[in-house]
Amino acid sequence: MRKLVMVVLGGLLLSGCAANWQGEEIRYKIVSQEQQSSSEFFNLELVGDAPKGALEPGQLKNKVLSTDRAEGAQVGDELLCVIEQKKGSAIGDSNINTRLLSCKKA
């Protein structure tokens, strides 16, 4: 019984190291457009400061977005994007991964 309790507590401790954060509509400005092979991308720049509570605010400053994920947008437009940041657990990858979930013209 003691071993079972230790295993459960150990699992809880390790899984407790993981963290998630999701921002609500963060504003970005499209500063340029690039083409790589057959894909086109917008280079986005954060408008204002990173929201409080972000796991890694520095990763929010500049992002790249496929042009097909922001229909009708062009250089100079502003987008409202939902961002998700996830930090891995102590067992696996403990880096913070940032991704754009959705974007729409502001």
C-alpha positions in Angstrom: 0.0 0.0 0.0 2.9 2.3 0.8 4.4 1.8 -2.6 1.1 2.6 -4.3 0.8 5.9 -2.4 4.4 6.8 -3.4 3.8 6.1 -7.0 0.6 8.1 -7.1 2.2 11.0 -5.3 5.2 10.9 -7.6 2.9 11.0 -10.6 1.0 14.0 -9.3 4.3 15.8 -8.5 5.6 15.3 -12.0 2.4 16.2 -13.8 2.1 19.3 -11.6 5.1 20.8 -13.3 3.2 21.2 -16.6 1.5 24.6 -17.2 -0.9 26.0 -19.8 -1.9 29.5 -20.7 -4.4 30.8 -23.3 -4.7 34.5 -24.1 -7.9 36.0 -25.4 -7.6 37.9 -28.6 -4.1 39.4 -28.6 -3.7 42.2 -31.2 -1.0 41.8 -33.9 0.0 44.0 -36.9 1.0 42.4 -40.2 4.4 43.9 -40.9 5.4 41.9 -44.0 4.6 39.0 -46.2 7.1 36.3 -47.3 7.0 33.4 -49.7 8.9 30.2 -49.0 8.6 27.4 -51.6 4.8 27.3 -52.4 3.7 28.8 -49.1 3.1 32.4 -48.1 3.4 33.7 -44.6 2.6 36.9 -42.7 5.2 38.3 -40.2 3.2 39.5 -37.2 4.3 42.0 -34.6 2.6 42.3 -31.2 0.7 45.6 -30.7 1.3 46.9 -27.2 2.5 44.7 -24.3 2.2 41.0 -23.8 -0.8 40.1 -21.6 -0.2 39.4 -17.9 -0.1 35.7 -17.1 1.7 34.7 -20.2 4.2 31.9 -19.6 6.8 33.4 -21.9 5.9 36.9 -22.9 8.9 37.2 -25.2 7.6 34.5 -27.5 4.5 36.7 -28.2 6.4 39.6 -29.7 6.8 38.3 -33.2 4.9 35.4 -34.8 4.6 33.9 -38.3 1.2 33.0 -39.7 0.2 31.3 -42.9 -1.7 33.7 -45.1 -4.5 31.2 -45.6 -5.2 31.4 -41.8 -6.2 35.1 -42.1 -8.5 35.4 -45.1 -8.7 38.8 -46.7 -5.8 40.2 -44.6 -2.9 42.1 -46.0 0.3 43.9 -44.9 -0.6 46.8 -42.6 -3.8 45.2 -41.2 -4.2 44.3 -37.6 -5.4 40.8 -36.5 -6.9 39.6 -33.2 -5.4 36.2 -32.4 -6.0 33.6 -29.7 -2.7 32.3 -28.4 -1.9 29.2 -26.5 1.3 28.5 -24.5 2.1 25.1 -23.1 5.0 24.1 -20.9 6.0 20.4 -20.8 6.5 18.4 -17.7 9.7 17.7 -15.9 9.8 14.2 -17.5 9.6 15.3 -21.1 10.1 18.5 -22.9 10.0 21.4 -20.4 10.2 24.1 -23.1 7.4 26.5 -23.6 5.6 26.1 -26.9 3.6 29.0 -28.3 1.0 28.6 -31.1 -1.7 30.7 -32.7 -5.0 29.0 -32.4 -7.1 31.4 -34.5 -6.8 34.9 -36.1 -9.3 37.3 -37.6 -9.1 40.8 -39.0 -9.5 43.5 -36.3 
